[in-house]
């Protein structure tokens, strides 16, 4: 059972498309991780990284 040139080209095309999809998936994962990291940094912003809190006046 030898591969015909058409079969070989189809297999190569499928491999190429699979690699591209995998690269897109990795790129999206890295972008999502970077976005989550930047969101965490912004949340902890403030003097010395401490959260500020406000007290309600009573009386």
ChimeraX attribute file (.defattr): number of C-alpha atoms within 10 A of each C-alpha:
attribute: neighborCount
match mode: 1-to-1
recipient: residues
	/A:1	3
	/A:2	6
	/A:3	9
	/A:4	9
	/A:5	9
	/A:6	9
	/A:7	11
	/A:8	12
	/A:9	12
	/A:10	12
	/A:11	13
	/A:12	12
	/A:13	12
	/A:14	12
	/A:15	12
	/A:16	12
	/A:17	12
	/A:18	12
	/A:19	12
	/A:20	12
	/A:21	12
	/A:22	12
	/A:23	12
	/A:24	12
	/A:25	12
	/A:26	12
	/A:27	12
	/A:28	12
	/A:29	12
	/A:30	12
	/A:31	12
	/A:32	12
	/A:33	12
	/A:34	12
	/A:35	12
	/A:36	11
	/A:37	11
	/A:38	11
	/A:39	11
	/A:40	11
	/A:41	11
	/A:42	10
	/A:43	10
	/A:44	13
	/A:45	12
	/A:46	10
	/A:47	8
	/A:48	7
	/A:49	11
	/A:50	9
	/A:51	10
	/A:52	9
	/A:53	6
	/A:54	5
	/A:55	5
	/A:56	6
	/A:57	5
	/A:58	4
	/A:59	3
